Amino acid sequence: MGNLLQGLITYLDILEHAAQNSEEDSDTRAAARNLSREATLVNLQVSQLTRIKENLRDAIYPVNVVPFIEEAVESAKQIIGEDNFSVEFNRPGTYSVIADGFLPLVFQSLFSFHAKRKSEDTIKFTITLTSERQQQIISIVSYGKEIPIDLRKFIESKQDIEGIALDLNLFTAKLLLSRYNAIVQCDRNEVTSENSCTLIFPSN
């Protein structure tokens, strides 16, 4: 798949170069850039999934969540565009869950997936970290178009659901959250246009 995507990227780069001198072909060049960017992201996601699957038998351990969220935010800004992305979250001094070094990919994947549903140029996320009943609860809220219920069921379910178009962002998040024994709950508030994703981790 990597070679196929690299070939697509090269083709689109050539297409863009050939069209650079044509003002009338600006839409084609923009489409080429977008497709090239999408192909690059898919190639990156496949590479990440390969690394995750190679380490599925490794032990999980307590990790401090805040630096990993900050890392995911910086990565998401590069993918989504810094001007199109903002996030607010409380930063408790110490807040840990049982996970591993791949935890930033959970947040990065959820940011990227939710960004596809944005209804404005900029998508804003609000993240809340709380603890209750021996559980660590991370709430991620965004504002945008409703996430289809079949995709919400896909990431909430512990089972694979057939007949749902594969989204690599959701698949990555689900694979890792299952490894961390975390529960996922998704909700929609039509009044405020909020999509929420709550991650519930067992206590350390």
C-alpha positions in Angstrom: 0.0 0.0 0.0 2.9 2.4 0.8 4.3 2.0 -2.8 0.8 2.6 -4.3 0.3 5.7 -2.2 3.7 7.0 -3.0 3.0 6.5 -6.7 -0.2 8.4 -6.3 1.6 11.2 -4.5 4.2 11.4 -7.3 1.5 11.5 -10.0 -0.3 14.3 -8.3 2.9 16.3 -7.8 3.6 16.0 -11.6 0.0 17.0 -12.3 0.3 20.0 -10.2 3.7 21.0 -11.7 2.3 20.7 -15.2 -0.7 22.9 -14.3 1.3 25.6 -12.5 1.3 28.1 -15.4 -2.5 27.9 -16.0 -4.6 30.4 -14.0 -7.8 28.6 -15.2 -6.5 25.3 -13.8 -6.3 26.5 -10.2 -9.2 24.2 -9.1 -7.3 21.2 -10.5 -4.1 22.2 -8.7 -6.0 22.6 -5.4 -7.6 19.2 -5.9 -4.2 17.7 -6.6 -2.8 19.2 -3.4 -5.7 17.9 -1.3 -5.5 14.4 -2.8 -1.7 14.3 -2.3 -2.2 15.4 1.3 -4.9 12.7 1.9 -2.6 10.0 0.4 0.3 11.1 2.7 -2.0 10.9 5.7 -3.3 7.4 4.8 0.3 6.2 4.3 1.2 7.6 7.8 -1.8 6.0 9.4 -1.0 2.6 7.9 2.6 2.9 9.1 1.3 3.8 12.6 -1.0 0.8 12.7 1.8 -1.5 11.7 3.9 -0.3 14.6 1.0 -0.6 17.0 0.2 -4.2 15.9 3.9 -5.1 16.3 3.7 -4.0 20.0 0.3 -5.3 21.0 1.9 -7.9 23.3 4.0 -5.3 25.2 3.0 -4.4 28.8 0.9 -1.3 29.5 1.8 0.9 32.4 0.8 4.2 34.2 1.4 7.3 32.0 0.9 11.0 32.6 -1.9 12.0 30.2 -1.3 15.8 30.0 2.0 15.7 28.0 0.5 13.1 25.7 -2.5 15.4 25.0 -0.2 18.3 24.3 1.8 16.1 21.9 -1.4 15.1 20.1 -2.5 18.7 19.8 0.8 19.7 18.1 0.5 16.7 15.7 -3.1 17.5 15.0 -2.3 21.2 14.2 0.1 20.0 11.5 -2.5 17.6 10.0 -5.6 19.8 10.3 -3.9 23.2 10.0 -3.0 25.4 13.0 -5.4 28.1 11.9 -8.3 25.6 11.7 -7.8 23.9 15.1 -8.0 25.0 18.7 -8.3 23.1 22.0 -8.9 23.9 25.6 -8.4 21.5 28.5 -7.8 21.6 32.2 -4.2 20.5 33.2 -4.2 18.8 36.6 -0.8 18.4 38.1 -0.9 14.6 38.0 -3.4 12.6 35.9 -2.4 9.2 34.8 -4.0 6.2 33.1 -2.8 2.7 32.2 -1.6 2.9 28.6 1.7 3.2 26.7 3.6 5.4 24.4 1.0 5.2 21.7 -1.6 7.1 23.8 -1.1 10.4 21.8 -2.4 8.5 18.7 -5.7 8.0 20.4 -6.2 11.8 20.8 -4.7 12.7 17.4 -7.0 10.1 15.7 -10.1 11.4 17.4 -9.1 15.1 16.6 -8.7 14.2 13.0 -11.9 12.2 12.8 -14.0 15.0 14.4 -12.4 17.6 12.2 -14.0 16.0 9.2 -17.4 16.9 10.7 -16.6 20.5 11.4 -19.3 23.0 10.3 -17.1 26.0 10.3 -13.5 26.8 9.1 -12.2 26.3 12.6 -13.0 23.3 14.9 -12.7 23.8 18.6 -12.2 21.0 21.1 -12.8 21.1 24.9 -11.2 18.4 26.9 -12.0 17.7 30.6 -10.0 15.3 32.8 -11.8 14.0 35.9 -11.7 11.1 38.3 -14.6 9.4 40.0 -15.6 5.9 41.3 -12.0 4.6 40.7 -12.2 5.6 37.1 -10.3 8.2 35.0 -12.7 9.9 32.7 -11.5 12.0 29.7 -14.3 13.9 27.9 -13.6 15.3 24.4 -16.2 17.7 23.0 -16.2 19.3 19.6 -18.8 21.4 17.7 -19.9 20.4 14.2 -22.1 18.1 12.1 -23.5 15.0 13.7 -21.3 11.9 13.6 -23.3 9.1 12.0 -24.7 6.7 14.6 -23.1 3.6 12.9 -19.6 5.2 13.4 -20.4 6.0 17.0 -21.5 2.4 17.5 -18.3 1.2 15.9 -16.0 2.9 18.3 -18.2 2.2 21.3 -18.5 -1.5 20.6 -15.9 -4.1 21.8 -16.7 -6.1 18.7 -15.9 -5.4 15.1 -19.1 -4.3 13.2 -19.5 -5.5 9.6 -20.9 -3.2 6.9 -19.3 0.0 8.2 -16.9 1.9 5.9 -13.5 1.8 7.4 -12.2 5.0 8.9 -8.5 4.6 9.8 -8.7 7.3 12.5 -11.5 5.5 14.3 -9.9 2.1 13.8 -6.6 3.3 15.3 -8.4 4.8 18.3 -10.5 1.8 18.8 -7.6 -0.6 18.6 -5.6 1.3 21.2 -8.5 1.9 23.6 -9.4 -1.8 23.5 -5.7 -2.5 24.4 -6.0 -0.1 27.4 -9.3 -1.7 28.5 -11.0 1.7 28.2 -14.8 2.2 27.6 -15.9 4.7 25.0 -19.2 6.6 25.1 -20.3 8.9 22.3 -23.2 11.4 22.4 -24.7 14.2 20.4 -26.4 17.4 21.6 -28.5 18.8 18.8 -29.2 22.0 20.6 -25.5 23.0 20.9 -24.3 21.0 17.9 -21.8 19.2 20.2 -20.3 15.8 19.5 -18.9 14.3 22.7 -16.6 11.3 23.1 -16.0 10.1 26.7 -13.0 7.8 27.4 -13.3 5.8 30.7 -10.1 4.2 31.9 -9.9 1.8 34.9 -8.2 3.3 37.9 -4.4 2.8 38.1 
